[in-house]
């Protein structure tokens, strides 16, 4: 039971990290796009 709990905990943390990284990349892309549009 504790092993299953640890496994699900690690899995959820990895999943959250993946979402956070994807969100950061998405925001970074939007910022560069906005800066690029403002320069032109």
C-alpha positions as CSV (number, residue, x, y, z in Angstrom):
1,X,0.0,0.0,0.0
2,X,2.8,2.5,0.9
3,X,4.7,1.5,-2.2
4,X,1.7,2.2,-4.4
5,X,1.2,5.6,-2.6
6,X,4.9,6.5,-3.2
7,X,4.6,5.5,-6.8
8,X,1.5,7.6,-7.4
9,X,3.0,10.5,-5.5
10,X,6.2,10.5,-7.7
11,X,4.1,10.1,-10.8
12,X,1.9,13.1,-9.9
13,X,4.9,15.2,-9.2
14,X,6.5,14.3,-12.5
15,X,3.2,15.0,-14.3
16,X,3.0,18.4,-12.5
17,X,6.6,19.2,-13.4
18,X,5.8,18.3,-17.1
19,X,2.8,20.7,-17.1
20,X,4.8,23.5,-15.4
21,X,7.6,23.2,-18.0
22,X,5.1,23.1,-20.9
23,X,3.4,26.2,-19.4
24,X,6.7,28.0,-19.0
25,X,7.6,27.3,-22.6
26,X,4.2,28.4,-23.8
27,X,4.5,31.7,-21.9
28,X,8.1,32.2,-23.2
29,X,6.9,31.7,-26.8
30,X,4.1,34.2,-26.3
31,X,6.4,36.8,-24.8
32,X,8.9,36.5,-27.7
33,X,6.0,36.7,-30.2
34,X,4.7,39.9,-28.5
35,X,8.2,41.4,-28.4
36,X,8.7,40.6,-32.0
37,X,5.4,42.1,-33.0
38,X,6.1,45.3,-31.0
39,X,9.5,45.8,-32.6
40,X,8.0,45.7,-36.1
